[in-house]
Amino acid sequence: MAILAASGAASEAGAGPAAQGTPYQAQSLIGRWRAIVVTTFEERRASAEEPIVDSIEIVISPGAVKAVQDKASEQRLKEVDEVVRRFALAMIAAGEPFPDGSVGITEEAIDAALKKICPVYPFCS
């Protein structure tokens, strides 16, 4: 299985998006949160195929837009970072275990993880 790619996440997370528009700021947050998911997956020996990676981004993208539109403070974003970490851990817990001890993330794991963390700002209404 392919591990969720973190390409560009570190540079996006540190970018200064204040002078940019909502799409750029949201993309920066998505990169920041992708890095949290990737790190959590790597620490727990979890992986996700590309279609699953796309599904994870579909889940977190509206939250990034909402946080930008709400002008969430850095403190609030740090709280959301922890929610993203809990989301990643919940996906791992609901994932498909393999004989070698690793875990495959599935669509069902994403759904189960959302049910476990929702309702929570900015991902669930």
N, CA, C and O atoms as a Tinker XYZ file with bonds, in Angstrom:
   500  protein
     1  N      0.839000   -1.174000    0.000000    73     2
     2  CA     0.000000    0.000000    0.000000    64     1     3
     3  C      0.887000    1.240000    0.000000    63     2     4     5
     4  O      1.969000    1.242000    0.586000    81     3
     5  N      0.429000    2.264000   -0.645000    73     3     6
     6  CA     1.180000    3.520000   -0.686000    64     5     7
     7  C      0.910000    4.325000    0.567000    63     6     8     9
     8  O     -0.236000    4.459000    0.996000    81     7
     9  N      1.970000    4.862000    1.153000    73     7    10
    10  CA     1.800000    5.700000    2.338000    64     9    11
    11  C      1.344000    7.079000    1.884000    63    10    12    13
    12  O      1.791000    7.587000    0.856000    81    11
    13  N      0.459000    7.673000    2.655000    73    11    14
    14  CA    -0.052000    9.007000    2.379000    64    13    15
    15  C      1.119000    9.951000    2.192000    63    14    16    17
    16  O      1.948000   10.092000    3.090000    81    15
    17  N      1.200000   10.590000    1.057000    73    15    18
    18  CA     2.332000   11.446000    0.727000    64    17    19
    19  C      2.259000   12.779000    1.440000    63    18    20    21
    20  O      1.193000   13.386000    1.550000    81    19
    21  N      3.404000   13.226000    1.923000    73    19    22
    22  CA     3.472000   14.505000    2.636000    64    21    23
    23  C      4.153000   15.560000    1.788000    63    22    24    25
    24  O      4.570000   16.590000    2.316000    81    23
    25  N      4.277000   15.338000    0.504000    73    23    26
    26  CA     4.999000   16.276000   -0.330000    64    25    27
    27  C      4.440000   17.677000   -0.233000    63    26    28    29
    28  O      3.249000   17.915000   -0.437000    81    27
    29  N      5.321000   18.583000    0.079000    73    27    30
    30  CA     4.930000   19.980000    0.166000    64    29    31
    31  C      4.239000   20.359000    1.451000    63    30    32    33
    32  O      3.990000   21.544000    1.671000    81    31
    33  N      3.917000   19.415000    2.311000    73    31    34
    34  CA     3.153000   19.737000    3.515000    64    33    35
    35  C      3.938000   20.635000    4.448000    63    34    36    37
    36  O      3.377000   21.566000    5.026000    81    35
    37  N      5.214000   20.375000    4.604000    73    35    38
    38  CA     5.994000   21.188000    5.536000    64    37    39
    39  C      6.098000   22.624000    5.048000    63    38    40    41
    40  O      5.956000   23.557000    5.837000    81    39
    41  N      6.343000   22.811000    3.758000    73    39    42
    42  CA     6.442000   24.173000    3.257000    64    41    43
    43  C      5.096000   24.873000    3.275000    63    42    44    45
    44  O      5.027000   26.076000    3.529000    81    43
    45  N      4.024000   24.136000    3.007000    73    43    46
    46  CA     2.695000   24.743000    3.049000    64    45    47
    47  C      2.329000   25.147000    4.463000    63    46    48    49
    48  O      1.740000   26.206000    4.678000    81    47
    49  N      2.675000   24.308000    5.427000    73    47    50
    50  CA     2.300000   24.587000    6.808000    64    49    51
    51  C      2.997000   25.829000    7.329000    63    50    52    53
    52  O      2.454000   26.535000    8.179000    81    51
    53  N      4.196000   26.103000    6.829000    73    51    54
    54  CA     4.931000   27.255000    7.312000    64    53    55
    55  C      4.729000   28.486000    6.460000    63    54    56    57
    56  O      5.264000   29.545000    6.788000    81    55
    57  N      3.987000   28.390000    5.392000    73    55    58
    58  CA     3.790000   29.526000    4.501000    64    57    59
    59  C      2.996000   30.609000    5.199000    63    58    60    61
    60  O      2.161000   30.324000    6.058000    81    59
    61  N      3.255000   31.851000    4.829000    73    59    62
    62  CA     2.538000   32.964000    5.430000    64    61    63
    63  C      1.342000   33.330000    4.585000    63    62    64    65
    64  O      1.460000   34.184000    3.707000    81    63
    65  N      0.187000   32.713000    4.815000    73    63    66
    66  CA    -0.955000   32.897000    3.930000    64    65    67
    67  C     -1.786000   34.141000    4.222000    63    66    68    69
    68  O     -2.787000   34.371000    3.545000    81    67
    69  N     -1.405000   34.949000    5.207000    73    67    70
    70  CA    -2.256000   36.053000    5.641000    64    69    71
    71  C     -2.615000   36.998000    4.497000    63    70    72    73
    72  O     -3.725000   37.527000    4.451000    81    71
    73  N     -1.689000   37.206000    3.588000    73    71    74
    74  CA    -1.957000   38.148000    2.510000    64    73    75
    75  C     -2.634000   37.492000    1.316000    63    74    76    77
    76  O     -2.959000   38.170000    0.342000    81    75
    77  N     -2.846000   36.199000    1.377000    73    75    78
    78  CA    -3.444000   35.468000    0.265000    64    77    79
    79  C     -4.929000   35.276000    0.497000    63    78    80    81
    80  O     -5.435000   35.528000    1.591000    81    79
    81  N     -5.633000   34.825000   -0.548000    73    79    82
    82  CA    -7.066000   34.599000   -0.454000    64    81    83
    83  C     -7.410000   33.283000    0.212000    63    82    84    85
    84  O     -6.537000   32.473000    0.522000    81    83
    85  N     -8.702000   33.088000    0.426000    73    83    86
    86  CA    -9.210000   31.902000    1.117000    64    85    87
    87  C     -8.712000   30.592000    0.517000    63    86    88    89
    88  O     -8.304000   29.712000    1.275000    81    87
    89  N     -8.722000   30.413000   -0.816000    73    87    90
    90  CA    -8.262000   29.119000   -1.344000    64    89    91
    91  C     -6.808000   28.812000   -0.973000    63    90    92    93
    92  O     -6.472000   27.666000   -0.672000    81    91
    93  N     -5.958000   29.823000   -0.994000    73    91    94
    94  CA    -4.545000   29.593000   -0.665000    64    93    95
    95  C     -4.368000   29.317000    0.820000    63    94    96    97
    96  O     -3.576000   28.458000    1.207000    81    95
    97  N     -5.099000   30.039000    1.645000    73    95    98
    98  CA    -5.033000   29.808000    3.081000    64    97    99
    99  C     -5.572000   28.411000    3.418000    63    98   100   101
   100  O     -4.994000   27.700000    4.240000    81    99
   101  N     -6.663000   28.031000    2.790000    73    99   102
   102  CA    -7.236000   26.705000    3.026000    64   101   103
   103  C     -6.256000   25.623000    2.572000    63   102   104   105
   104  O     -6.090000   24.615000    3.260000    81   103
   105  N     -5.614000   25.816000    1.437000    73   103   106
   106  CA    -4.646000   24.834000    0.947000    64   105   107
   107  C     -3.487000   24.691000    1.932000    63   106   108   109
   108  O     -2.972000   23.592000    2.140000    81   107
   109  N     -3.084000   25.801000    2.533000    73   107   110
   110  CA    -2.027000   25.759000    3.541000    64   109   111
   111  C     -2.460000   24.916000    4.745000    63   110   112   113
   112  O     -1.682000   24.109000    5.253000    81   111
   113  N     -3.695000   25.105000    5.194000    73   111   114
   114  CA    -4.211000   24.306000    6.317000    64   113   115
   115  C     -4.320000   22.826000    5.946000    63   114   116   117
   116  O     -3.996000   21.953000    6.751000    81   115
   117  N     -4.772000   22.555000    4.738000    73   115   118
   118  CA    -4.871000   21.156000    4.288000    64   117   119
   119  C     -3.487000   20.515000    4.341000    63   118   120   121
   120  O     -3.347000   19.374000    4.781000    81   119
   121  N     -2.472000   21.242000    3.895000    73   119   122
   122  CA    -1.103000   20.731000    3.960000    64   121   123
   123  C     -0.645000   20.490000    5.387000    63   122   124   125
   124  O     -0.001000   19.484000    5.685000    81   123
   125  N     -0.982000   21.413000    6.258000    73   123   126
   126  CA    -0.641000   21.288000    7.686000    64   125   127
   127  C     -1.297000   20.033000    8.273000    63   126   128   129
   128  O     -0.653000   19.253000    8.974000    81   127
   129  N     -2.580000   19.855000    7.976000    73   127   130
   130  CA    -3.303000   18.704000    8.518000    64   129   131
   131  C     -2.886000   17.404000    7.860000    63   130   132   133
   132  O     -2.860000   16.359000    8.510000    81   131
   133  N     -2.561000   17.457000    6.577000    73   131   134
   134  CA    -2.056000   16.266000    5.883000    64   133   135
   135  C     -0.767000   15.800000    6.570000    63   134   136   137
   136  O     -0.559000   14.601000    6.759000    81   135
   137  N      0.083000   16.739000    6.938000    73   135   138
   138  CA     1.335000   16.382000    7.612000    64   137   139
   139  C      1.059000   15.689000    8.947000    63   138   140   141
   140  O      1.759000   14.746000    9.316000    81   139
   141  N      0.043000   16.154000    9.664000    73   139   142
   142  CA    -0.322000   15.518000   10.937000    64   141   143
   143  C     -0.805000   14.091000   10.688000    63   142   144   145
   144  O     -0.415000   13.168000   11.403000    81   143
   145  N     -1.650000   13.909000    9.679000    73   143   146
   146  CA    -2.165000   12.575000    9.354000    64   145   147
   147  C     -1.015000   11.655000    8.940000    63   146   148   149
   148  O     -0.927000   10.518000    9.403000    81   147
   149  N     -0.140000   12.148000    8.072000    73   147   150
   150  CA     0.987000   11.343000    7.588000    64   149   151
   151  C      1.874000   10.911000    8.754000    63   150   152   153
   152  O      2.241000    9.742000    8.865000    81   151
   153  N      2.209000   11.849000    9.605000    73   151   154
   154  CA     3.067000   11.544000   10.747000    64   153   155
   155  C      2.409000   10.508000   11.656000    63   154   156   157
   156  O      3.060000    9.564000   12.105000    81   155
   157  N      1.141000   10.687000   11.917000    73   155   158
   158  CA     0.415000    9.747000   12.776000    64   157   159
   159  C      0.365000    8.366000   12.134000    63   158   160   161
   160  O      0.579000    7.358000   12.807000    81   159
   161  N      0.084000    8.319000   10.837000    73   159   162
   162  CA     0.078000    7.028000   10.137000    64   161   163
   163  C      1.450000    6.366000   10.220000    63   162   164   165
   164  O      1.553000    5.176000   10.521000    81   163
   165  N      2.496000    7.133000    9.954000    73   163   166
   166  CA     3.844000    6.556000    9.967000    64   165   167
   167  C      4.207000    6.032000   11.355000    63   166   168   169
   168  O      4.784000    4.952000   11.482000    81   167
   169  N      3.870000    6.792000   12.387000    73   167   170
   170  CA     4.170000    6.365000   13.758000    64   169   171
   171  C      3.470000    5.062000   14.119000    63   170   172   173
   172  O      3.984000    4.278000   14.917000    81   171
   173  N      2.305000    4.830000   13.538000    73   171   174
   174  CA     1.491000    3.652000   13.871000    64   173   175
   175  C      1.521000    2.573000   12.789000    63   174   176   177
   176  O      0.748000    1.616000   12.839000    81   175
   177  N      2.418000    2.731000   11.810000    73   175   178
   178  CA     2.547000    1.761000   10.719000    64   177   179
   179  C      1.248000    1.574000    9.944000    63   178   180   181
   180  O      0.830000    0.451000    9.660000    81   179
   181  N      0.627000    2.686000    9.613000    73   179   182
   182  CA    -0.604000    2.654000    8.817000    64   181   183
   183  C     -0.316000    3.235000    7.446000    63   182   184   185
   184  O      0.617000    4.019000    7.269000    81   183
   185  N     -1.129000    2.839000    6.481000    73   183   186
   186  CA    -0.964000    3.337000    5.116000    64   185   187
   187  C     -2.319000    3.423000    4.432000    63   186   188   189
   188  O     -3.307000    2.841000    4.880000    81   187
   189  N     -2.332000    4.174000    3.322000    73   187   190
   190  CA    -3.575000    4.356000    2.568000    64   189   191
   191  C     -3.263000    4.415000    1.081000    63   190   192   193
   192  O     -2.298000    5.055000    0.661000    81   191
   193  N     -4.086000    3.742000    0.295000    73   191   194
   194  CA    -3.978000    3.820000   -1.163000    64   193   195
   195  C     -4.399000    5.209000   -1.622000    63   194   196   197
   196  O     -5.073000    5.927000   -0.883000    81   195
   197  N     -4.016000    5.589000   -2.811000    73   195   198
   198  CA    -4.286000    6.931000   -3.339000    64   197   199
   199  C     -5.768000    7.328000   -3.299000    63   198   200   201
   200  O     -6.067000    8.458000   -2.914000    81   199
   201  N     -6.708000    6.450000   -3.680000    73   199   202
   202  CA    -8.123000    6.853000   -3.591000    64   201   203
   203  C     -8.562000    7.163000   -2.156000    63   202   204   205
   204  O     -9.424000    8.014000   -1.939000    81   203
   205  N     -7.976000    6.482000   -1.196000    73   203   206
   206  CA    -8.295000    6.725000    0.209000    64   205   207
   207  C     -7.702000    8.062000    0.639000    63   206   208   209
   208  O     -8.342000    8.826000    1.362000    81   207
   209  N     -6.490000    8.340000    0.199000    73   207   210
   210  CA    -5.855000    9.637000    0.477000    64   209   211
   211  C     -6.751000   10.759000   -0.039000    63   210   212   213
   212  O     -6.961000   11.763000    0.642000    81   211
   213  N     -7.272000   10.578000   -1.245000    73   211   214
   214  CA    -8.178000   11.581000   -1.818000    64   213   215
   215  C     -9.421000   11.754000   -0.944000    63   214   216   217
   216  O     -9.883000   12.875000   -0.733000    81   215
   217  N     -9.954000   10.655000   -0.443000    73   215   218
   218  CA   -11.136000   10.720000    0.421000    64   217   219
   219  C    -10.839000   11.454000    1.729000    63   218   220   221
   220  O    -11.678000   12.204000    2.229000    81   219
   221  N     -9.660000   11.238000    2.273000    73   219   222
   222  CA    -9.276000   11.946000    3.502000    64   221   223
   223  C     -9.230000   13.447000    3.234000    63   222   224   225
   224  O     -9.712000   14.242000    4.041000    81   223
   225  N     -8.655000   13.827000    2.113000    73   223   226
   226  CA    -8.589000   15.260000    1.778000    64   225   227
   227  C     -9.979000   15.843000    1.535000    63   226   228   229
   228  O    -10.232000   17.001000    1.866000    81   227
   229  N    -10.868000   15.058000    0.966000    73   227   230
   230  CA   -12.247000   15.528000    0.761000    64   229   231
   231  C    -12.905000   15.809000    2.109000    63   230   232   233
   232  O    -13.694000   16.745000    2.235000    81   231
   233  N    -12.581000   15.001000    3.110000    73   231   234
   234  CA   -13.146000   15.191000    4.448000    64   233   235
   235  C    -12.583000   16.439000    5.121000    63   234   236   237
   236  O    -13.335000   17.192000    5.739000    81   235
   237  N    -11.272000   16.673000    5.014000    73   235   238
   238  CA   -10.676000   17.794000    5.735000    64   237   239
   239  C    -10.760000   19.130000    5.000000    63   238   240   241
   240  O    -10.662000   20.185000    5.627000    81   239
   241  N    -10.940000   19.098000    3.687000    73   239   242
   242  CA   -10.956000   20.340000    2.908000    64   241   243
   243  C    -12.032000   21.335000    3.328000    63   242   244   245
   244  O    -11.713000   22.510000    3.508000    81   243
   245  N    -13.295000   20.927000    3.496000    73   243   246
   246  CA   -14.306000   21.895000    3.934000    64   245   247
   247  C    -13.989000   22.503000    5.303000    63   246   248   249
   248  O    -14.312000   23.664000    5.556000    81   247
   249  N    -13.367000   21.735000    6.172000    73   247   250
   250  CA   -12.972000   22.253000    7.474000    64   249   251
   251  C    -11.920000   23.335000    7.344000    63   250   252   253
   252  O    -11.927000   24.315000    8.089000    81   251
   253  N    -11.015000   23.154000    6.396000    73   251   254
   254  CA    -9.981000   24.166000    6.162000    64   253   255
   255  C    -10.611000   25.461000    5.661000    63   254   256   257
   256  O    -10.250000   26.547000    6.115000    81   255
   257  N    -11.540000   25.349000    4.740000    73   255   258
   258  CA   -12.229000   26.529000    4.223000    64   257   259
   259  C    -12.992000   27.230000    5.345000    63   258   260   261
   260  O    -12.945000   28.454000    5.467000    81   259
   261  N    -13.692000   26.447000    6.159000    73   259   262
   262  CA   -14.470000   27.025000    7.259000    64   261   263
   263  C    -13.558000   27.750000    8.244000    63   262   264   265
   264  O    -13.868000   28.863000    8.667000    81   263
   265  N    -12.446000   27.134000    8.610000    73   263   266
   266  CA   -11.520000   27.754000    9.556000    64   265   267
   267  C    -10.965000   29.071000    9.011000    63   266   268   269
   268  O    -10.821000   30.043000    9.752000    81   267
   269  N    -10.655000   29.098000    7.717000    73   267   270
   270  CA   -10.148000   30.323000    7.099000    64   269   271
   271  C    -11.237000   31.388000    7.076000    63   270   272   273
   272  O    -10.994000   32.541000    7.431000    81   271
   273  N    -12.424000   31.003000    6.661000    73   271   274
   274  CA   -13.527000   31.969000    6.609000    64   273   275
   275  C    -13.853000   32.521000    7.997000    63   274   276   277
   276  O    -14.223000   33.687000    8.131000    81   275
   277  N    -13.717000   31.689000    9.025000    73   275   278
   278  CA   -13.976000   32.116000   10.397000    64   277   279
   279  C    -12.800000   32.898000   10.987000    63   278   280   281
   280  O    -12.883000   33.417000   12.100000    81   279
   281  N    -11.707000   32.975000   10.226000    73   279   282
   282  CA   -10.491000   33.636000   10.699000    64   281   283
   283  C    -10.041000   33.052000   12.041000    63   282   284   285
   284  O     -9.751000   33.777000   12.992000    81   283
   285  N     -9.994000   31.733000   12.083000    73   283   286
   286  CA    -9.602000   31.018000   13.296000    64   285   287
   287  C     -8.210000   31.456000   13.740000    63   286   288   289
   288  O     -7.291000   31.563000   12.928000    81   287
   289  N     -8.070000   31.706000   15.030000    73   287   290
   290  CA    -6.787000   32.115000   15.599000    64   289   291
   291  C     -5.815000   30.935000   15.579000    63   290   292   293
   292  O     -6.219000   29.785000   15.402000    81   291
   293  N     -4.538000   31.235000   15.763000    73   291   294
   294  CA    -3.536000   30.171000   15.804000    64   293   295
   295  C     -3.823000   29.214000   16.963000    63   294   296   297
   296  O     -3.622000   28.007000   16.834000    81   295
   297  N     -4.284000   29.742000   18.080000    73   295   298
   298  CA    -4.637000   28.882000   19.221000    64   297   299
   299  C     -5.764000   27.924000   18.829000    63   298   300   301
   300  O     -5.708000   26.734000   19.140000    81   299
   301  N     -6.773000   28.439000   18.155000    73   299   302
   302  CA    -7.891000   27.606000   17.710000    64   301   303
   303  C     -7.393000   26.548000   16.729000    63   302   304   305
   304  O     -7.826000   25.397000   16.784000    81   303
   305  N     -6.479000   26.936000   15.826000    73   303   306
   306  CA    -5.941000   25.995000   14.850000    64   305   307
   307  C     -5.131000   24.896000   15.531000    63   306   308   309
   308  O     -5.126000   23.756000   15.065000    81   307
   309  N     -4.447000   25.220000   16.625000    73   307   310
   310  CA    -3.713000   24.193000   17.365000    64   309   311
   311  C     -4.693000   23.181000   17.970000    63   310   312   313
   312  O     -4.396000   21.989000   18.044000    81   311
   313  N     -5.857000   23.666000   18.399000    73   311   314
   314  CA    -6.890000   22.757000   18.905000    64   313   315
   315  C     -7.394000   21.859000   17.780000    63   314   316   317
   316  O     -7.625000   20.667000   17.979000    81   315
   317  N     -7.561000   22.443000   16.601000    73   315   318
   318  CA    -8.009000   21.659000   15.440000    64   317   319
   319  C     -6.934000   20.650000   15.039000    63   318   320   321
   320  O     -7.255000   19.534000   14.629000    81   319
   321  N     -5.660000   21.035000   15.154000    73   319   322
   322  CA    -4.576000   20.086000   14.872000    64   321   323
   323  C     -4.753000   18.823000   15.708000    63   322   324   325
   324  O     -4.549000   17.715000   15.212000    81   323
   325  N     -5.128000   18.985000   16.966000    73   323   326
   326  CA    -5.331000   17.831000   17.849000    64   325   327
   327  C     -6.536000   17.004000   17.391000    63   326   328   329
   328  O     -6.521000   15.777000   17.486000    81   327
   329  N     -7.568000   17.670000   16.899000    73   327   330
   330  CA    -8.729000   16.957000   16.351000    64   329   331
   331  C     -8.292000   16.126000   15.146000    63   330   332   333
   332  O     -8.710000   14.978000   14.994000    81   331
   333  N     -7.458000   16.704000   14.298000    73   331   334
   334  CA    -6.966000   15.977000   13.119000    64   333   335
   335  C     -6.162000   14.753000   13.562000    63   334   336   337
   336  O     -6.283000   13.682000   12.967000    81   335
   337  N     -5.353000   14.909000   14.592000    73   335   338
   338  CA    -4.584000   13.774000   15.109000    64   337   339
   339  C     -5.531000   12.685000   15.629000    63   338   340   341
   340  O     -5.330000   11.502000   15.354000    81   339
   341  N     -6.557000   13.087000   16.375000    73   339   342
   342  CA    -7.536000   12.109000   16.879000    64   341   343
   343  C     -8.264000   11.431000   15.722000    63   342   344   345
   344  O     -8.559000   10.238000   15.790000    81   343
   345  N     -8.554000   12.183000   14.659000    73   343   346
   346  CA    -9.189000   11.627000   13.458000    64   345   347
   347  C     -8.277000   10.557000   12.843000    63   346   348   349
   348  O     -8.737000    9.473000   12.483000    81   347
   349  N     -6.985000   10.872000   12.728000    73   347   350
   350  CA    -6.032000    9.907000   12.176000    64   349   351
   351  C     -5.956000    8.655000   13.043000    63   350   352   353
   352  O     -5.950000    7.538000   12.526000    81   351
   353  N     -5.899000    8.839000   14.353000    73   351   354
   354  CA    -5.857000    7.690000   15.264000    64   353   355
   355  C     -7.135000    6.850000   15.169000    63   354   356   357
   356  O     -7.086000    5.622000   15.240000    81   355
   357  N     -8.267000    7.518000   15.009000    73   355   358
   358  CA    -9.541000    6.791000   14.876000    64   357   359
   359  C     -9.581000    6.014000   13.556000    63   358   360   361
   360  O    -10.122000    4.909000   13.506000    81   359
   361  N     -9.014000    6.583000   12.493000    73   359   362
   362  CA    -8.944000    5.846000   11.222000    64   361   363
   363  C     -8.093000    4.598000   11.387000    63   362   364   365
   364  O     -8.441000    3.530000   10.884000    81   363
   365  N     -6.976000    4.736000   12.092000    73   363   366
   366  CA    -6.085000    3.594000   12.313000    64   365   367
   367  C     -6.803000    2.516000   13.128000    63   366   368   369
   368  O     -6.729000    1.330000   12.805000    81   367
   369  N     -7.491000    2.935000   14.177000    73   367   370
   370  CA    -8.209000    1.980000   15.025000    64   369   371
   371  C     -9.281000    1.227000   14.243000    63   370   372   373
   372  O     -9.562000    0.062000   14.527000    81   371
   373  N     -9.877000    1.894000   13.259000    73   371   374
   374  CA   -10.940000    1.269000   12.467000    64   373   375
   375  C    -10.419000    0.634000   11.183000    63   374   376   377
   376  O    -11.187000    0.051000   10.419000    81   375
   377  N     -9.119000    0.747000   10.946000    73   375   378
   378  CA    -8.537000    0.238000    9.704000    64   377   379
   379  C     -8.441000   -1.282000    9.661000    63   378   380   381
   380  O     -8.832000   -1.981000   10.595000    81   379
   381  N     -7.918000   -1.758000    8.563000    73   379   382
   382  CA    -7.781000   -3.199000    8.330000    64   381   383
   383  C     -6.386000   -3.661000    8.766000    63   382   384   385
   384  O     -5.392000   -3.290000    8.142000    81   383
   385  N     -6.303000   -4.465000    9.828000    73   383   386
   386  CA    -4.991000   -4.934000   10.281000    64   385   387
   387  C     -4.420000   -5.987000    9.326000    63   386   388   389
   388  O     -5.147000   -6.812000    8.772000    81   387
   389  N     -3.104000   -5.932000    9.154000    73   387   390
   390  CA    -2.413000   -6.905000    8.321000    64   389   391
   391  C     -1.559000   -7.805000    9.215000    63   390   392   393
   392  O     -1.194000   -7.407000   10.321000    81   391
   393  N     -1.235000   -9.019000    8.744000    73   391   394
   394  CA    -0.455000   -9.961000    9.557000    64   393   395
   395  C      0.887000   -9.401000   10.041000    63   394   396   397
   396  O      1.386000   -9.818000   11.086000    81   395
   397  N      1.471000   -8.467000    9.295000    73   395   398
   398  CA     2.774000   -7.912000    9.690000    64   397   399
   399  C      2.660000   -6.824000   10.755000    63   398   400   401
   400  O      3.665000   -6.238000   11.158000    81   399
   401  N      1.431000   -6.554000   11.213000    73   399   402
   402  CA     1.230000   -5.551000   12.248000    64   401   403
   403  C      0.897000   -4.170000   11.732000    63   402   404   405
   404  O      0.589000   -3.274000   12.518000    81   403
   405  N      0.953000   -3.980000   10.428000    73   403   406
   406  CA     0.587000   -2.684000    9.862000    64   405   407
   407  C     -0.938000   -2.621000    9.697000    63   406   408   409
   408  O     -1.642000   -3.615000    9.873000    81   407
   409  N     -1.419000   -1.434000    9.356000    73   407   410
   410  CA    -2.853000   -1.219000    9.212000    64   409   411
   411  C     -3.113000   -0.506000    7.886000    63   410   412   413
   412  O     -2.427000    0.453000    7.532000    81   411
   413  N     -4.114000   -0.995000    7.167000    73   411   414
   414  CA    -4.552000   -0.352000    5.934000    64   413   415
   415  C     -5.780000    0.499000    6.216000    63   414   416   417
   416  O     -6.737000    0.035000    6.835000    81   415
   417  N     -5.751000    1.736000    5.764000    73   415   418
   418  CA    -6.882000    2.635000    5.958000    64   417   419
   419  C     -7.869000    2.412000    4.815000    63   418   420   421
   420  O     -7.482000    2.379000    3.647000    81   419
   421  N     -9.143000    2.260000    5.161000    73   419   422
   422  CA   -10.200000    2.007000    4.179000    64   421   423
   423  C    -11.233000    3.131000    4.233000    63   422   424   425
   424  O    -11.206000    3.971000    5.133000    81   423
   425  N    -12.133000    3.135000    3.267000    73   423   426
   426  CA   -13.244000    4.103000    3.275000    64   425   427
   427  C    -14.071000    3.930000    4.548000    63   426   428   429
   428  O    -14.507000    4.904000    5.163000    81   427
   429  N    -14.274000    2.672000    4.928000    73   427   430
   430  CA   -15.044000    2.389000    6.143000    64   429   431
   431  C    -14.347000    2.964000    7.380000    63   430   432   433
   432  O    -15.004000    3.434000    8.309000    81   431
   433  N    -13.026000    2.923000    7.382000    73   431   434
   434  CA   -12.267000    3.475000    8.510000    64   433   435
   435  C    -12.443000    4.991000    8.585000    63   434   436   437
   436  O    -12.529000    5.557000    9.675000    81   435
   437  N    -12.496000    5.638000    7.437000    73   435   438
   438  CA   -12.724000    7.092000    7.405000    64   437   439
   439  C    -14.098000    7.399000    7.985000    63   438   440   441
   440  O    -14.235000    8.280000    8.835000    81   439
   441  N    -15.112000    6.676000    7.529000    73   439   442
   442  CA   -16.480000    6.889000    8.023000    64   441   443
   443  C    -16.572000    6.648000    9.529000    63   442   444   445
   444  O    -17.187000    7.432000   10.251000    81   443
   445  N    -15.965000    5.571000    9.994000    73   443   446
   446  CA   -16.004000    5.253000   11.419000    64   445   447
   447  C    -15.285000    6.323000   12.236000    63   446   448   449
   448  O    -15.738000    6.692000   13.320000    81   447
   449  N    -14.175000    6.816000   11.718000    73   447   450
   450  CA   -13.414000    7.855000   12.417000    64   449   451
   451  C    -14.220000    9.144000   12.512000    63   450   452   453
   452  O    -14.213000    9.808000   13.548000    81   451
   453  N    -14.913000    9.498000   11.437000    73   451   454
   454  CA   -15.756000   10.699000   11.473000    64   453   455
   455  C    -16.847000   10.561000   12.526000    63   454   456   457
   456  O    -17.116000   11.498000   13.278000    81   455
   457  N    -17.466000    9.400000   12.577000    73   455   458
   458  CA   -18.516000    9.176000   13.579000    64   457   459
   459  C    -17.963000    9.290000   14.993000    63   458   460   461
   460  O    -18.662000    9.724000   15.909000    81   459
   461  N    -16.707000    8.899000   15.163000    73   459   462
   462  CA   -16.099000    8.925000   16.479000    64   461   463
   463  C    -15.767000   10.351000   16.926000    63   462   464   465
   464  O    -15.886000   10.667000   18.109000    81   463
   465  N    -15.354000   11.211000   15.996000    73   463   466
   466  CA   -14.937000   12.561000   16.393000    64   465   467
   467  C    -16.029000   13.611000   16.263000    63   466   468   469
   468  O    -15.947000   14.661000   16.900000    81   467
   469  N    -17.042000   13.355000   15.457000    73   467   470
   470  CA   -18.075000   14.369000   15.219000    64   469   471
   471  C    -19.093000   14.397000   16.336000    63   470   472   473
   472  O    -19.325000   13.355000   16.950000    81   471
   473  N    -19.703000   15.502000   16.633000    73   471   474
   474  CA   -19.495000   16.797000   15.990000    64   473   475
   475  C    -18.300000   17.527000   16.599000    63   474   476   477
   476  O    -18.135000   17.554000   17.818000    81   475
   477  N    -17.476000   18.112000   15.748000    73   475   478
   478  CA   -16.315000   18.872000   16.192000    64   477   479
   479  C    -15.970000   19.926000   15.146000    63   478   480   481
   480  O    -16.034000   19.668000   13.944000    81   479
   481  N    -15.613000   21.086000   15.606000    73   479   482
   482  CA   -15.213000   22.189000   14.726000    64   481   483
   483  C    -13.885000   21.862000   14.089000    63   482   484   485
   484  O    -13.015000   21.313000   14.764000    81   483
   485  N    -13.689000   22.168000   12.842000    73   483   486
   486  CA   -14.576000   22.706000   11.822000    64   485   487
   487  C    -15.078000   21.644000   10.860000    63   486   488   489
   488  O    -15.580000   21.966000    9.783000    81   487
   489  N    -14.947000   20.386000   11.239000    73   487   490
   490  CA   -15.220000   19.304000   10.300000    64   489   491
   491  C    -16.653000   18.800000   10.287000    63   490   492   493
   492  O    -17.089000   18.251000    9.275000    81   491
   493  N    -17.382000   18.960000   11.339000    73   491   494
   494  CA   -18.730000   18.402000   11.419000    64   493   495
   495  C    -19.696000   19.483000   11.880000    63   494   496   497
   496  O    -19.384000   20.271000   12.773000    81   495
   497  N    -20.856000   19.512000   11.271000    73   495   498
   498  CA   -21.840000   20.521000   11.661000    64   497   499
   499  C    -22.774000   19.985000   12.720000    63   498   500
   500  O    -23.671000   20.699000   13.170000    81   499
